């Protein structure tokens, strides 16, 4: 057996085909525990108040794949590993782990004395290794309709076979409780990024007795939920308020500095937030692009506004090859048009991403744009960024917006589609009405693209949809033609950005595109991604194959890469550089380690703290 010591695993390390080794460390660095002279002392007791506009549909973290839902659960249930504020892996519910020589069997030692408690803080049971087994069994029951089961069964031995009903004995699935505090996973094949996956929701535990007791009620209310994380949901009144309070039974409660988090529902949160922040009624508000200049020029407001960090969430415009929207938007006409490559390319090169981004980031919009689905700096190969690998680098450094190319492809599409489609082609473009930027953006895009390509060619129809359940009602239901979508990574490997486009994925439109079928009966993209996934030993080759698959997706204009998540501006009484840092999993959603500031952080504070954090992070990664 070769030892994997918990403080050594960081994002860059999973690029090695060999398991890294390092000196054993017994106690992890406390995330966000380092006070600086620039950070005001927190007020005691510490409360944090925010607004939200989109209500969750479930607290059941074993079934959801929605950030707002599993992000909330992440504060109430801990994961096997965590990432500190520099992105270094540290112990969570697991204190150490090791792999077999063939990297197929992983053994984890669990933290003893972790308590499951009810919404009233009353002890229900001690957390045991069996809780991870029971959670996996629940996850792999198709009747529970987990949206992350595929992530789990993509790596765990016999998990997919159990899910599909090919085997019925759960003992054959590669997850075992060797004793109360020893958990074992057996993989179907070596997986270079496996440890990073342990920070994702499908690997969170659940008490089996409680699951059985609750049945279908599990996760439908704060009372039908067990807590072993930093917070307990004391109050849950849908479309009214949520209140999280510090879990006094939490194993690491000394590093939880916010005692109460109050979340108030307001459908107009995006509009009302800035004013409520100025009145001192809330502690965080996004400042929309339309107000940034006003705040920056105001002598008082400028000390309350700061930039937000960009994230590893990738935003892109998806073209739907399997439209399910209403007949008034002519889905069959759209389906014929979107299957024409020249038509797609006209949209690809016709979207002025910079003008679209100014609705969200008026000062430095180019800093948020991304030319690839996988963001820069996500992973690298021997110091070369993944996005700089051939043939992907052709797109990485090339602006997609090109008026002349857009018109050229438009003219070709018109010739090829003459007599086959009705012009103008309706481009149905719904949007989430919960934020002003998105509403402004679709109007900018409608005007810009119609002016460029002509209203005799396309007719963009924008349609405001309510924020609650938007993903289920619009994106997952296929009720769009051209839609701003996003995807966040689940583990440290380029494969995570192929997941949504793979057959069965959230955006599996390559599967529905006409043509592109190869000799084995599979579509080109499926074969490219499958070949990359199969390469688990030669990491260099693996990354090159993924780069080829992603380049194909962009070259064929199945997607239009757009931007990175995050960014923009906010008024906040939190220091973002105290928060846990990870481009994947649930760590970044946690309030653990953060303190409420006496006064908001301004832009100068932000720049100073960012520079300090970057230096400290570089040192942390070097000394891991």
N, C-alpha and C positions, 0 to 999 in steps of 0.2 A: 504494500500500500504506500502511496506517496501522499504526504500531508499537504493539505491546502489550508493555510492559516488565514483567518478571516480578514486580517487587515491588508492582505496583499492583493486581493482581487479588485481591480479597477477596470474601467472600460477598456483601456488600451491593452490590458493583459489578455483579454479573451481572444486576441488576434493570434496568439501563439498556439501551435498545435500541441505543445507540451504543457503540462500542468505546472504553474509557477510555484516556487518555494520561497520561504522567507523565514526569519526568526519568529518564534511564537510570541504573540503579544496577548496578555490576558485581559486587558481592559481597553476598550476602544476610545478614541478621542470623542469627547462629547460634542455632538453637532451644535454649532451656534453658541457654545458656552464661553467663548472668548470675548470679553468686553473690551471695548476700545475707548479712548478718551473722546472719540467723536460720536459715540453712541450714548444718548441720554439714558439715565437710569429709569427702569420701568416704575410705574405707579403701582402700589399695592392696596387692595387686591386688584389684579389685572383683568380687565374686560376688553373685548374686541367686538365691535358691532359692524355688520355689513348688511347690504341689501342683495336680493337675488330676484331674477325675473322669470326663470324657467324652473318649474317644479319637477322634482324627480318622480319617477314612476315606481321605483322600488329601492329598498335598502339591501336587497339580496345581492351581495357582492359575488356570489357564485354563479349568477346568471347574467349580470349586466356587463356591457363593454363600453358604457358611456362614462366619460370622464367625470361629469358632474355627480354621477352616482357612485362610482368606485372611489372617486376622490373624497367623498364624504365618508365612506366606509373606511378609508385608509386611516382616518383619525380615530377610529373606534376599534379596529382590529389590526394587530401587528403582523408583519411578514417575517419570513425566516431570516432574511438579511435586510439590511438597510444601507443607505448611502449617506455619508456625512455631508457637510456643507461644501466640501471640495470635490465630491463625486467619488470618494474612496469607499469601498465596501467595508461595512462594519457589522458586528453581530446584531441580530435582531432576536427573534425567538430561537434561532440556532446560535450556539456559541462557537462552534467549530465544525468543520466538515472535511472529508477526504474522499478521494476517488480511487478506484481500482486501477491497476496498471493499464488496462485496456480502455479506461475512461467510461465504462458502461455502468458501473455500480457506484453510487454516491451515498455515503453514510454521514448523517448529520447528528450531532449531539445537541439536544434541546435544553433550553434554560429551565431550571427547576424552580418551582414556586410561583409560576405565572398563573394568575387567577382569571377565570371567566366570571363576570358579574352581570347582574340584571340591570335594567334601566334605572333601578333605585339604588344601585351600588351594592346590592347584597350578593355575597359569594354564592355561585352556583356549582362550580367544580374547579379543579385544577386542570390546566391545560396539559394534555398528554400527546404522545406521538400518534395515538389512535385518532386524534381529532383531524389530523392531516389525511389519514386513510379514509375516514368517514366523509370528509369534505370532497375528496376525489371521487368517491362512490356516488355522491349526490351529483357532482359535476358531470359525471359520465352516464347519468340516467337521461336518455333522450327526452323523457317526459317532462323534465325540468327545463328544457329548452335553453341551456346555458349558451351564451354567445361567445364564451371564451373556452369552451370545451375543446375546440379544435386546436388551440394553442397548447393545451395540456397534452392531448393525445398525439400531437405532432412529434413529441419527443419521448413519451413514456411507453415502455414495452407493453404490448397487448392492450393498451388503453383504447385505441381506435377500434380494435376487434371487439372489445367489450361494448363500446358505445354503439357499434353497428349490429350488435346481437350475434356476431359470429362465434363468440364464446360467452358463456353465462356464469362461469365461476370467477368471481372477482379476485380470488386468491392468485389467479394467473396474471393479474395486472401488476405492473412494476412499482408498486408503492406498498411498503410494509412497515409496521411498528415492531421493531426487534425487541424493544422493551418500552417502559413508560417514557423514557427520555432519549431513545435512539430511533431515528427515522431513516429509512432506506429507500432510495429511488433507483430503479433499473431502467436504463434508457434503451430504446430500440436500436440506436446507433450512436457513435460518439458525436457529441453536440458541443462545439467549441464555446457556445454562449450560454450553456445550461445554468450556471450559477447566477447570471444576471436575470434569468427568468424567475428566480425564486422571489423576486421583489414584485411580481405581478399578481393580480387578484385571483387567478385560477390556482395559485399555490397557497392561498391563505387557508387557515384552519377553520373548522366549525365543529362544535361539540355534537357528537352523534346522537346522544340522548335527547338533546334539545331539538335537533333537526327532526327526529322522529316524533317528539312531543308536539311540535308546532305544525308539522306537515306543510300544507300549502300556505299557511299563515306566515311561515318564516320570512322575515325581511319585509313584511307588508306594513309594519309599524315599529316604532322604537321599543315597544313592549315585547315584540316577538323577535328579539334580537339579543345576542349575548356579546359582551364587550371584554376584550383583553388588551385594548390599546390605550392611548393617552387620554381619550375622552369618552364620556357617556352622553348619549342623547337624552337629556332630561325631558325635553318637550319636543313633540313633533305634531304640528298642526298644519297639514298641507295647505298651501296657498295662503298661509298666515304667518307662521314663524317656526323656527327651529332653535333650540338652545342646547349647546354642548357644554358640559361641565367637566372639569378635571377629574380623572379617575383616581381616586385616592388609594386604590388597590394596585395601581399600575406599577410594574416592576422598575420603571425608570422615571418615576414621578418627579424626582429632583431636577430633571431636565425638561420639565413642562412648566413654562413660565406664565402662560396665559390661563387664568383660572376659569373664565367663562367666555364662550363665543356665542353671540346672539345674531341670528340670521333672520331678517325680516323680508317677507315676500312683498314685492311691489312690481307689477307688470311694467311700470314705467321707470324701473330702476336706472336704466341707462341714461334717461333724460333727467330724472330728479336727483340722482346721486351727487353730482358736483355741488348743487345748492345745499343739500342736506349735510354734506361734509363741511361746507363753510359755516353752517349753523352749529356744528359740533355734535350732530345727531348720529353720525356714523363715522367709522375710522378708516374707511377705504371707499374710493370712487374712481372709476375710470373717467378720465377727462377726454371727451370726444374731440376729434380733430377740429370741429367747428369752434371749440372754445379754447384751444391751446394758445393761440396768439393773444387772446384777451387776457388769459391768466399770466402769460409770460410778461406782458406789458404792465400788469397791475403790481404796484409796489408790495402789496401784502400777499396776493395770490401766488406770485412767483416763488415765494418761499414755501409754498405748499404743494408744488407740482414737481414731479420727477419722471424720467424715462422708465419704462419697464424693460426688463431683459427679454430678448428674443428666446424662443424655446426651440425644441427639436420637433415640434409639431409641424408637419408639412402641409401646406395649403395648395390646392390645385383645382382647376376647372375640369370637371368630368363630363364626358359626352356619353349619353345613355343609349345603348344599343338595344335595350329591352324596355321601351317606354310603356308605362302603365297609367299615364295621366289622362285627363278627361278628353273626350272626343272633340270638344271645341278648339283644342290646341293641335289637332290633327296629328296624332301619334304615328299613324301609318305613313303619312307623308314624311315626317321627320325620320322615321326608321329607314326609308329608302335613301334619303339625303345623307344621313350620318354614316351609312355604309359606303359612301363614296370618299375615297381618300383625299381628293382635291378639295371637296367641300370641307372636310375636317381641317385640312391644312390652311384653308382660307380663314377659318376661325382661329386656328392656332397662331398664325402670324398677324391676324387682324386685331387681336386683343392688346390694347395699350395698357400693359400692366402698371406702368409708372403712374399714369393718370388715375387708374383705379386705386392705387395705393395711397394717393394723396388724400383720399377721403378718410384714411385712418392715420397716416403719418405725413403731415404736410411739410415737415422740416427736412427730414432725410429719408424720403420714401425708398430710395434705391438700396438702403441698408437692409431693408426687410425682404427684398425680392430674392427669389430662389429659382434658378434655372433647371433644377433637377428635383425629382421626388424625394430622394434621400438628401438631407441637408449636408452642407459642408461641415467638416469637423466632427462628424458623427463617429466614424472609425477611420483608421488609416492602415496602410500596408507598408511597413518598413519606412515610416516617415512620409509616405506619399498619401495624400488624402484620397479616400475612395472615389470621390467625384472627379478626380484627375486621372483616373484610369481609362484607357481606351476601351470602347469607343465613346464612353460617356462624357469624356472631357470636351468633346466637340460641342456639346450643349451647355456644359458647365460655364463656359466663358463666352457664350454667344447670346445676345439679346434676341428673344423669340419674336418680338414685335417688329414687323418690317412691312411698311405700307405697300411697297412695290410687289413683294412676294405674295402678300395677301390678295392683291388685285389679280395677279397672275393666276393663282390657284382658283380664285373666284371665276375667272373667265373660262378656265379649263373645266371646272365643275359645271358651269352653265351648259357647255357643249355636251358633256357626257350625260347630264341629267335631263336634257331637253326631251320633253314628251314622257318623262318618267315621273317627275314630281311637279307639284304646283308651286310656282313662285309667286310671291316671296315665301320662303320656307319659314314657318312659325318656329321660333326658338323659345321654348317655354322655360322661363327662368324664375322659379320661386326663390324666396329668401326668408330668413328668420327675422321677424319684425321686432325682436327683442332689443336690437341695438341700432342706433342712428347711423353708424358708419356703414353697415351692410345695406341699409335702405338707400343711403346716398350713393353707395358704390354701384348698385345695380342700375341706378338711373344714369350714372356717368357712363357705364359700359353700354347701356342701351343706346344712348345718344352717339357715343364715339364709334361703335362698331357699325351702326346703321349709316352714319354719315360716311364712313370709309367704304363700306362694301355696297351700300345702296339699299334703299327700302324696297326696291324691286327684286332684291336678292334674298334678304332676310327681314323678318319681322319679329324683333325680340319682345316677348310678352313677359313683363315682370309681374310677380304675384306675391303679395305679403301673406305670410303664414304665421300663426301664433307660435311663440317660443316653446311652450310646453309640448313635449312629445314631437318636436319638429323632426328629429332624426327618424323616428319610426313612421311618421305619417308621410314624409316626403322622400328622404334619401333611401331608406331601406325598402320603401314601397315602390320605388322606381317611378315616382311621380314628378319627373323633371326631364328636361332635355339637356340643359346646360346648367350646371350647378357648381357653386363654390363648395368644395369638400375639404376635409382634412383627415390626416392620419398621424397618430403618434406611435413611437416605437415601443415595443414590449420587451425587447432584449437587445444586447449589444452586438448586432450583426446585420448586414444589409438585407438578409432574408426577411426581417421584420417589415421592410417597406415593400416587399413583394406580396405579403399576405393578403392585403385587400383586393389585389387584382387577380389572384389565383382562383381557380374554380372553387366555388363555395364561399369566396370572400365577400366582403362588404361591397366592393366595387368590381365585381367579376365581369365587367363588360367585355374584356377580350374574348371571353368564352362565348359571347353572343354575337360578336362581329361576324359578318358573312365572309366566307372564304378563309384564308390563312390556315387551312387544314393540311397537316403533313401526313407522311406515309403511314404513321402509326395511328392515325385517326384523331390525334390531339392537335390543338391549335399551336401556332408557332410560339407564342408567349409562354404557354404552359410548358412546352418542351424546353425552352430556354431556362425558365425558372426551376424546373425539375432537375435539369442537369447541374445547375448551380447548387441546389439544395443537397444533391447527392455527394458533392465533393466535400468531405469532412476532414480530410487529412492535409491536403495541400491548400493552406489558407490563401496563398497568392492566387492560385488557380480558381479557387472558390470566388474570390472577390472579382476577378476578371470576368467570370461567367455571369455574376450578378450585374456587373456593369453593362455587359452585353444585353442582358434581358431588359434592364431599365432603359438603355438607349433605344431599343426597339420600340418600347412603349411610347417614348417621346417622339421618335422619328415617324411613327405611324399616326401621330396626333390622336392617340386614344385619350391622352390627358394633356392639359396645358399647365405645366408647373407655374406656380404663382409666387408664393411667399412663405416665410417662416411665421410661426405663431408667436405670441407674446408681442413685445414691443409696444409702441404707442406711449401714452402718458397716463399717469394716475396721481391721485392725491392719497397718501397712505401714511399710516402711523406704524408701519412695519419696515424693518430693514431687510430687503430681499436677499442680502448676502449672509444673513443668519439662517435662512431656510435650508433644508436639506436639498441636495443638488443631484439630479440624475435625469438623463434624457429619456429614460424608460421606467416602467414600473410605477409604484405608488409613492415612493419617498417624497418626491417634490410636492405632493398634495398635502403633506402633513404640516400642522402648525407647531409640532414639537420643535423645541430649540429656539423659537422666536419670542421676542419680547415686544410689548407695545411701547412705542416711543412717547415721550412727553409731548413732542411736537413733530409735525410731519417732516419727512426727509425731503430736502429740495434737490435741485439738479446738481449743485456744487457738491453736496453731500454724496449724492449718487456717484458722481464721477470719481470722487476721492475714494469711496468705499469699493467701487469696481476695480480701480487700479490696485488697491491694497489686496483685494480678494484674488485677483489674477496672479499676483506675485506669490501669495500664500498657497494658492492651488498648484502652481507650477512646482513649488517646493514640496508640497504634500505628495504629488504624483512622483516626483523624483526620489523621494525618500521612502516610498511605500515598500 
